[in-house]
């Protein structure tokens, strides 16, 4: 699954938070994202987001930005440096793990938007 597909699915899950369409037999981990910006000689910056309550809007912004990162039909190669954004966590019990590098104009825009939403 591409980063965009995973992020899109996570965004839909975040939007449907609280829906009881499926019953789970195990406890659902809390909705949290860890967003890390690294590389480029600028150091490593990390933020932990509580998506269920305090940081709901930030998580939605991060996931929406990631959904736009990988569209080969509309994205063009670009030199965005060697920084990358790593997003790891759980939304509605489903694991999220994706990395955005700054290789295309779409990835650069997604990186910038996700970093802003996360407060990095």
Secondary structure as UniProt FT lines:
FT   HELIX           3..15
FT   TURN            16..18
FT   STRAND          32..38
FT   TURN            40..41
FT   STRAND          45..50
FT   TURN            51..55
FT   HELIX           56..67
FT   TURN            72..74
FT   STRAND          84..91
FT   TURN            92..93
FT   STRAND          94..101
FT   HELIX           105..118
//
